[in-house]
Amino acid sequence: MAWQDQVREKFVDVESAIASIGSGQVVHVTPYTTTPMTLCNALKDHIIKAGLTDIRIDHPASAFSWTDPELRSALRLKDNYATPPNREACHEGAMDYLPVGIWKSWEIPSGFDPNPDVFLLPVSTPNELGYCSFGSGVWLSKTVSKSAKRVIAEVHPEFIRTHGENFIHIDEIDLFVEPRAQAAVEPPPPTSAEDIAATEAICTQVAVELINDGDTLQMGVGTVSAALAPFLDFRNDLGVQTELITGGVVDLVAKGVVTGARKSWHPGKVVGSACVVLPDEELSRINENPVFELYDFGYTDDLRRLIQQENFVAVNNALQIDLTGQLSAEALDHRPYTGVGGQTVFMLAAAYSKGGKSISVLPSSALPTGTTQRLSRIVPTLGTGAAVTVPRTYVDYVVTEFGIAQMKGKTLKERAAAMIEIAHPEFAEELKSEARRLYGA
């Protein structure tokens, strides 16, 4: 039976589905790589043509541009990530940035509407029992679909199915539409030969010096941390308990490196909320694979659950780190650049875990595109108004291409000395001078 026949009177064209959205309503949209582009484009056209006003869009990690000039007077975007399509508007104050760092099972994070008027999402075709999957990303879809007043889904036959709680029944969806575009795809960021070399050096050190056989890992989606998995193929009995499943994990499962045999929570399973920036070949191997389980973001990122995991190692990127270990992964000075995501809770959980480690990774410097002025990513102090994503008290190790700085158990002077050791040599003397001024180091 064709899926259109399964949903019968719920199957409508995109324009008809969106026409029911009116002024003053709140619309929640699925995040990042599962942004429903067909529904988003239709809503954008509807807002402009119908002259709607006072629309609120709650779109975590939006991959759609809601801040184009023709929309700014009609809607208000609330997002917990300053993503590329809306980052400039965020810096101009034309987007409401919501810092979210607390996630609880089956709860919509505070600041987003708990009962949106409309929920827009993509799903797979229904199976013979009427269940659709959320594809490669559950995110908050299980929770939002239960609380939204109306649920509108675009159907993608190519979506994978996974174990866990990656499903929704057709009875829980009000309207179905056919897509005119694929769901959003986030291309990998451009990398220079220097960035690749730094990433390889950092990942090698983390894999050899800091990760042990039997550890359970969370690897963030940042440029360096997301590249870690391929460097772990000599390890044994690793586990994965994360929010975003990154490239290379599928191969580690196939090689018997990732078994989850020593996990305290979900033993034997690779658990996350979404798969990101994975090629179709890796997604096809996750499809219907019982090892891989996807759950609601609030479930995977609930600190109360994560701290139960022993030998938990969290590896995450930072944009900047100061000499004492204060790190910002979401902003440069007062301007949001990305978002908190689950980094704070995973680093806290790892720091509390018996046998665990919280590891922050970053290249020692950056050479912004189009410039010749190198910038140190290790700074004396974070800038005015900078967001502290992870406090220094929960950062155990910092790793750059120049080495590993152990922060746990060290005084401010000792921390500063360790950070200078792994800084880019071009900035070492300046950092030493600032360390003496600030801490007498």
Buried (B, 14 or more C-beta within 10 A) or exposed (E): EEBEEBBEEBBBEBEEBBEBBBEEBBBBBBBBBBBBBBBBBBBBEBBEEBEBEEBBBBBBBBBBBBBBEEBBEBBBBBBBBBBEBBBEBBBEEBBBBBBBBBBBBEBBBEEBBBEBBBBBBBBBBBBEEBBBBBBBBBBBBBBBBEBBEBBBBBBBEEBBBBBBBBBBEBEBBBBBBBBEEEBBEBEEEEEEEEBEEBBBBBBBBBBEEBBBEBBBBBBBBBBBBBBBBBBBBEBBBBBBBBBBBBBBBBBBBEEEBBBBEBBBBBEEBBBBBBBBBBEEEBBEBBBEBEBBBBBBBBBBBBBEBBBEBBBBBBBBBBBBBBBBBBBBBBBBEEBBBBBBBBBBBBBBBBBBBEBBBBBBBBBBBBBEEEEEEEBBBBBBEBBEEBBBBBBBEBBBBBBBBBBBBBBBEBEBBBBBBBBBEBBBEEBBEBBBEBBEEBBEB
